[in-house]
C-alpha cells in the first residue's frame, strides 16, 4: 500500500521536531553543530563517534527510509516498524531525536513495550487506532481511540501499546526525543529472554501453571 505525504503533514513534521528539541531531550546536549556518525569507527562510547566534519555531506542529513510501506505480514503481530536513525541518517547523531514509521495491518498490534530513555509522540496518518499507556504510580490506563490526523503522546518510561481497530491498514509517524530510546518489548523480555527467567517466578507472577509458561515461551520463540 503506497501513501502520499501531504503538505499539512510536512507542517506537522516540523512541529514534531520542534517538540523534540534540546529543551526536553533525554540525551546530552551536543558540543558542536553536528556530529555525523562514523559507521567505520571501532571506538565504543556512549553514543557514536563523529566523522571528520570536512567529510560530512548533505546526504548524511536525510533518508528515504520512511517512504516505503513496511511488510506487516512478516511477523504475527501484523505491524512493521521502520526508523529514521543514525544507521540510515548519520547526521542525527547527538541531536537527541529519532523518527519512525509504523504500518499496521487490520487487527495488527504493537505489543506493550517501554522506551526507557524517551517520550514518544504519535501522529496517525491513516486508519483508526486504540492506543494507551499505564501510569507507573497507580496502574491507571490512559487510552484513546484515534482517527486519522490525531496525535497522542506516551510519556517516557511508561508501558504503552497500539492496536489497529479500523477496517483498513493504519500508518503512523512517531517521533522520540532520543537517538537511542531503547525498546523493552514486555512479552518477549518476560517469556523469551536469554537466558530464560526462572519458570517458577513467571508462573507465580502471572498466576499460571509451569506448563502454560512453557507454552507461551514456545509461541514467543523463547528457550
Buried (B, 14 or more C-beta within 10 A) or exposed (E): EEBEEEEEBEEBBEBBEEBBEEEEBBBEEBEEEBBBBBEEEEEEEEBBBBBEEEEBEEEBBEBEBBEEBBEBEEEEBBBBBBBBBBEBBBBBBBBBBBBBBBBBBBEBBBEBBBBEBBBBBBBBBBBBBBBBBBEEEEEEEBBEEBEBEBBBBBBBBBBBBBBBBBEEBBBBBBBBBBBBBEBBBEBBBBBBEEEBBEBEEBBEEEEEEEEEBBEBBEEBEBE
